[in-house]
């Protein structure tokens, strides 16, 4: 029973989570992601895709191209 509960909790609270953020143009999607990462800068309009990877609870925050 304990292993079943552990596997269920591991499934629900996964270590890696992928999120797709969709929205209309000029609605602040990049600004929102940058604020989660702790980066506060002036952004130019994004052309194409913007893929970022963030580690929770760590100072090692980096972009993935």
C-alpha positions as CSV (number, residue, x, y, z in Angstrom):
1,X,0.0,0.0,0.0
2,X,2.8,2.4,0.8
3,X,4.5,1.9,-2.5
4,X,1.3,2.6,-4.3
5,X,0.8,5.8,-2.5
6,X,4.4,6.8,-3.1
7,X,4.1,6.2,-6.8
8,X,0.9,8.1,-7.0
9,X,2.5,11.1,-5.2
10,X,5.5,10.9,-7.5
11,X,3.2,11.0,-10.5
12,X,1.1,13.9,-9.3
13,X,4.1,16.0,-8.1
14,X,6.6,15.3,-10.8
15,X,10.1,16.6,-10.7
16,X,9.9,17.9,-14.2
17,X,7.0,19.9,-15.6
18,X,6.5,21.1,-19.1
19,X,4.2,24.0,-19.6
20,X,3.0,25.5,-23.0
21,X,2.1,29.2,-22.6
22,X,-0.2,30.4,-25.4
23,X,-1.8,33.8,-25.9
24,X,-2.5,36.6,-28.2
25,X,0.2,39.0,-29.5
26,X,1.5,41.7,-27.0
27,X,-0.2,40.2,-24.0
28,X,2.9,39.8,-21.8
29,X,3.8,36.1,-22.1
30,X,7.5,36.7,-22.3
31,X,7.3,39.2,-19.5
32,X,5.4,36.7,-17.3
33,X,8.0,34.0,-17.9
34,X,10.9,36.4,-17.3
35,X,9.3,37.5,-14.0
36,X,9.1,33.8,-12.9
37,X,12.8,33.5,-13.7
38,X,13.6,36.6,-11.7
39,X,14.8,38.6,-14.8
40,X,13.5,42.1,-15.0
41,X,14.4,43.7,-18.4
42,X,12.8,45.5,-21.3
43,X,11.8,42.9,-23.9
44,X,11.7,43.3,-27.7
45,X,8.7,41.7,-29.5
46,X,9.3,38.0,-29.8
47,X,9.5,36.7,-33.4
48,X,9.0,33.0,-33.7
49,X,9.3,30.7,-30.7
50,X,10.6,31.4,-27.3
51,X,11.7,28.3,-25.3
52,X,13.0,28.7,-21.8
53,X,13.9,26.3,-19.0
54,X,13.7,27.2,-15.4
55,X,14.9,25.3,-12.3
56,X,12.7,25.8,-9.3
57,X,14.4,26.7,-6.0
58,X,17.8,27.2,-7.6
59,X,20.0,30.1,-8.6
60,X,20.9,28.2,-11.8
61,X,18.4,29.6,-14.2
62,X,19.3,29.3,-17.8
63,X,17.8,29.6,-21.3
64,X,17.5,26.7,-23.7
65,X,17.5,27.6,-27.4
